Amino acid sequence: MTGTEEKKGRSTGASETASVPIHLRPARETDLETLVPLLLRLKRLNEEFDPLLKVREDAETQARQILKFDLSNPKAVVLVAEGTGPDRGKVVGFVRAHVRERAFYAPEHEGVILDIYFLPLYRRRGVGEYVLGEVTTVLKGKGAGIVTAEFPAQNEIASRFYTKRGFRPITAVQARSL
């Protein structure tokens, strides 16, 4: 996760590795001004998948508070993806995850990928798979024995992405408006 050169992506089941046009690093408080709009873009995209995910009017304030808290939370992971080449140093995406306790199940700690977002130019280039591998490593280092991902149930792109990489549903959340 360090260095400024292009990283070699991890491949599940394939013997070849692809060059990934990002540099991944831990987020800093100085990144908040860039991360907040990216997090809001993700939440607005989620709103397109399901009207029950309507973005609140104070979402910007919420995003800033949540990200700021996560930067100081030892059970949280926020990684920033910076472009390379002409986009060197430009934040082009991020991943946010937590380690939480599983009170009734083993393994006792779960790494939960809560948010993952990349600018459109950086999608379908091996970036997601690379970042998934890196965040999984960090979560394991924080004690997670299992990794899960939360995303809108109607997001078929995310579902295919995770399924292709060995994830499967283990719980379901269903909702209705009141």
C-alpha positions, 0 to 999 in steps of 0.5 A: 500500500505504499510507494507511488508506482503502479501496483500489480493487481491481485487476480482470483483464479487467474495466473496473470496480474494486471497493472492497476493505475492507482496508488492506495494509501490510508486517508488523512484528515486533509482528504476530507474535502475530496472524500465527502463529495465522493461519498455523496456521489456513492450515496446518490448512486445508491438512491438510483437503485432504490427509493428507500435509500433517498439521500438526506438533505444533511448528507454532506454534514453526515458524511463529513462527521462519519469520515472524520470519526472513522479516521480516528477509529482504530476499528475503521479503515479508510483508504484513498486511491490516487491516480498515477500518470497524469492523475498522479496525486488526484484522489480517484476513489476510496474504500471505507470499512469497519471491524465489528464483533460477531457476538454469536458467531465464529470467527468473532470479528468481521471486516465489513466493507461499507463503501467503495467508490471510484470515479467512472474512468477508474472502473473496470480496470482491475482497481476494484479487485486490487482494492478489495485485496488490499482492504481485506489484508488491512481488515485481517490485520485488525483481527477480522476473520471474515470479510463481508460487503454491504451494498444496495440489494438492487445493485446487480453490478456490486452483487456480480463483483463480489460473487465473482470473488467468492462472496455469498449472501449470509444475511438479508435486510428487508424494508418497507416504508411507513 
